[in-house]
């Protein structure tokens, strides 16, 4: 209980500090993600080719956030997502997000669900980086655990390389 | 076997050490993606204010119940290298912005899931990666566009941000109160560098004390030491304190080996004791001479020295933590002195008030043992001054 309070405090301090450092805010509750997904879909068509598929995949992945929010609140995610997408097509639609307490799509800016921009930016940035890094690995070479090796000196630890092609 | 190759004549050559495991191509990718997705799936259900909690039991049997993504991933032991990368994603997020850890990990997991589908359609990973990079770049532009600039004096908005971040935490009605404290604390530590604000959250220390409600959480502008004044004869409160920070003991050093001193004459006995006493007295006098009225010592203080300090009206604390000493040094502008001989008046730090206070007074008897006295080096004014040249320190008592 005390630990949970400490974590809450830590989060609160961090977000306020984030706003101080980069003083831009966005609306929470999956609204930003839905807007980003919408824009990415438009962008994907412009890019075209196989990359289009990747960008569309990215858009869909970003949409998981509102989807998961709805799912965790026990809502019907398909209904919510349809509602959310159509809401974002309208003017001022970028403020519409999943209101998990009322169980519907609503203007969350008015409800005071606000997050620092840097949190969203960092989340997308680091997720994309990690995914790219994992995707680029095509070879995993792991050294055996040094448990029952006798007499031998220490060998190098686990190394990952994507070269050394021997067939 | 992966670690064997053959020459043209068919002779096997050992390339990798026996026992090395290797997976390549699609198999390697699939394994990595699966491992990473397992991590994302694990914390997926905790996302949002209505997310579920996880109960974690560590090897010692300690239980943690939380839905904080960073805390969960920190607690579980991960073996697979790709899964470890997901934990890194959460850590980076936590270090950089302090919130949105679950979001980032869920997103990374989902990106990999979609990538797997594309891989199944025979799209080369390089294409996927470059598509993802482009998409991420575009996403940044979109975010930048929809981001709303906020006035830093707009307390209501800041409060909403803080409250949103605590949405999923079980802090109930204390949310508002904690949000206000968070804003005050950040305001205290934020400093302007050029035209940018910098706020290092590490300058705020959260101290937990059991025994009262969350509503009693308070912000202390100063440094808190979880220690007592060493001698009951010392003052409990010193205003305009000049603080000496020492990290050497105020004791007579014992010899390295066990030595025996034979005293045959009572006067010799007295001379011996007097010598010890005068050594301690000299130390205290040195502190007195440089003008200190508060002494924070990282090491021990001899009983006799305590007595002399009390007589001089110097407030003293012993065995302060090294990390606390550094904070004190930053907050008061004092220098930590290693040898008492070198102590000069320029080394002293300044605080408007040093005070011993009991926190969480015997509210519940079972917790009474944990109650300690605390000091407070405070004053908003002095702090504001420090924060321009040094880093302002401010700490918080988080009670529950």
Interface residues (C-beta under 8 A of the other chain):
Chain A: X1 X2 X3 X4 X5 X6 X7 X8 X9 X10 X11 X12 X13 X14 X15 X16 X17 X18 X19 X20 X21 X23 X24 X25 X26 X28 X29 X32 X35 X36 X39 X40 X43 X44 X47 X50 X51 X52 X53 X54 X55 X57 X58 X59 X60 X61 X62 X64 X65 X68 X69 X72 X73 X74 X94 X100 X101 X112 X113 X114 X115 X116 X117 X118 X119 X120 X121 X122 X123 X124 X125 X126 X127 X128 X129 X130 X131 X132 X133 X134 X135 X136 X137 X138 X139 X140 X141 X142 X143 X144 X155 X158 X160 X164 X166
Chain B: X5 X15 X16 X17 X18 X19 X20 X21 X22 X23 X24 X25 X28 X29 X31 X32 X33 X36 X44 X45 X46 X47 X48 X49 X50 X51 X52 X64 X65 X66 X68 X71 X81 X82 X85 X86 X88 X89 X92 X93 X96 X97 X98 X99 X100 X103 X104 X105 X106 X107 X108 X110 X111 X112 X113 X114 X115 X117 X118 X121 X123 X125 X126 X127 X128 X129 X130 X131 X132 X133 X134 X135 X136 X138 X139 X140 X142 X143 X144 X146 X147 X148 X149 X150 X152 X157 X158 X160 X161 X162 X163 X164 X165 X166 X167 X169 X170 X171 X174 X175 X178 X179 X181 X182 X183 X185 X186 X189 X190 X196 X197 X198 X199 X200 X201 X204 X206 X208 X210 X214 X217 X396 X398 X400
